Amino acid sequence: DESTMWATYTHGSFTIGYQASEADGSTSTQDDDSTAMGISYAVSDDLSISYGTHELDLGSATDAGTDQESSGFSASYTMGGTTISAAMNSTDNIAGTAADDEESYEIALVFAF
């Protein structure tokens, strides 16, 4: 049994979103719950920034307090047919494993013809 609910709201240059999901397995150790939130802001027609978080509670995690937690920040700037964007993301307790943490960074330059 799986279910997902979400909502987004936009006001002016801001957009916020929230999502909650759950997946029920045949035993309680197979039940997973997920919560995600995000916000973006269009600074101008050319520049936007955003931030998001996600928490995943895996029923199969063997250590208490090892929910997988992720967060990220991104920004993009577009001028004509060129976009430059950057993102920074981190995830703690990957797949419910304590101290299995990752960080990632990305910079992209895109040309549209």
Sequence and secondary structure as in RCSB ss.txt:
>XXXX:A:sequence
DESTMWATYTHGSFTIGYQASEADGSTSTQDDDSTAMGISYAVSDDLSISYGTHELDLGSATDAGTDQESSGFSA
SYTMGGTTISAAMNSTDNIAGTAADDEESYEIALVFAF
>XXXX:A:secstr
 EEEEEEEEEETTEEEEEEEEEE  SSGGG EEEEEEEEEEESSSSEEEEEEEEEEEETT SSTT  EEEEEEEE
EEEETTEEEEEEEEEEESGGG TT  EEEEEEEEEE  
